[in-house]
Amino acid sequence: MTPVDLSRTVLQAVRRAVDGGELAVAVPVRVVVERTRPGGSGDYATNVALQLARPAGRPARQVAEILRHRLLGTPGLAGVDITGPGFLSLTLDRAATTDLVAEILREGTRYGYGDVLAGQVIALHIPHETRAEVIAGALTRIIASQGGQAEIRYEPSRAAHAAYEGTRAPGTGAHTHVTLRPTPEHPPAQSTPHPGDDARLWSLLHPAPHDRTHPVADLLVQRESNPLFRVRYAYSRTRALTREAAHLGFTTTPDTDVAPGTPGTESVTPDTAAPATRHSGPPATPGTAPAPGNEPAPLDRATAPAALAHEAEAPPDTDVAPATPGTESVTPDTDPAATLGTAPATRHPGPPATLGTPGTPGTESVTPDARPAAATPGTAPAPGTPATHLLQTLAEYPPALQAAARHRTPDRLARHLLLVADAFLGFYSGVSVLPVGDEKPLAAHRDRLALAEAAGAVLAGGLDLLGMHAPEHL
């Protein structure tokens, strides 16, 4: 159940309470449901009872109790609590979270598409300026994802540019005229971005239209402060997990498992080519841009930057250098069959890893006294874990995409992709997604792999709408 679904569910509860005579108020147009803030209970919360208290002439907690009674038993909700002066705290059914992952995997890169703009034709009036053209081009795709159509119309003083003319909409539907005049690119470039020029596209799309653009040189460096690198790196990690799982002979569904090394098992998606040989070139040095025409040096799991994990999930005193492949060791009494979002065991302290620098071998061992509590494999993650945070971020992708289409702001989509990437990297650094050593694939590993592939689908779909490439290898 996504925040949009929760908003509709609460709104229906209000409508039923009004129809039943329990509340004498005008039904609001929409209900805002937000993620629970630190220290709160449940997964999401809404202040609708506080908003309706004054018009209803009742205390907010009494209004909240009426709505709580209407919400109890709703499919997808495990609990509804009243907190504070009258907030409704909503706890999702853990089975609904697994349904969300299944929905994302089923819809793929089209997850989040809808029809909120169906029948609408939006005329985008722009100056003949590079950033305005790029924003308008991204908006034509974003608006189309929500069932609408967009026309790009240049200001009368300049002729339309053929590369960004877009699809002319038929003369039907409700026309909406929008004028886009973003802050021009600084410094101005001599040409428009070409396909594959992701750094420049991101520099134009990620900032809000009224903000100045990012320096393109900063987006060519592989480091944590580079938002585009984090998004692209997170997607490449999801693809690497899928390839490595196929090499181990298992996928997210048990009935499609194959023996390791079977020809044709290099990828689980029919339209994906076999994995290319990893490059062995030297990694990029932080603070320097790669040579023109050269792609950034690819990274494998052994050289992944430890700094990419959330600070909240990896305290400074637990940073370790990434281990050389094959050096991960698990003590015999450590049970790896933990749930999807179980926090990792305590690691031996070591020097923080730097980007592109292999870590000290043997630092990846797990101490027996830090074994997490065992849980049933295949269950949904517990609240407050990195996996739950990632699930919530994925659930919020459709409303973020709708907001980007409604408000004509592709930067909202770019910022949410960054949230998804950071949430995935926090999850990726906190658990062993794949079996380690002689460990057999368990239900927990399948759940973690499915969650990783769902994150990859969202990242790929969002980058495609922005006109950017999602790299298989990085």
KATAUR-V438375 format. One line per field, one symbol per residue. psi: psi as a letter, one per 20 degrees, with the letter a starting at -180 (. if undefined). A space follows every 10 residues. Layout:
# KATAUR-V438375
psi=???
This chain:
# KATAUR-V438375
psi=prhgggghgg hhggghhghi jhpmrppqhq pppqqprpir qahrqqkhhh higghikqqh hgghhghghh hpjppiphqp qpqbikqopp pqphhhhhhg ghgghgicij piqakhjpip pooooqrmqg ghggghghhh gghhijirqq popqqhiqqq phhkhappqr lrrppppppo mrpqppqpri rqqrpimhgh ghhhhgqqhi rqqqphhhii pnrhiohhgg ghggghhhhh ggghghhikq aiphijqrqp jppjjhqiph jprqpqppqj rqqqppiqqq qpipqqpqqr hhjpphiiqp hhhnqhjjpq qqqqpiipqp qhjpoimrrg jpqqrpqpqr qqqqpjoqrp qjjjqpqhik pqpqrpqirq qqqjrhhggg ghhhhigghh gghhggjlni hggghhhhgg ghgghhghii rohrqpcjpq prhhhggggg gghgghgggg gghghikrpo phq.
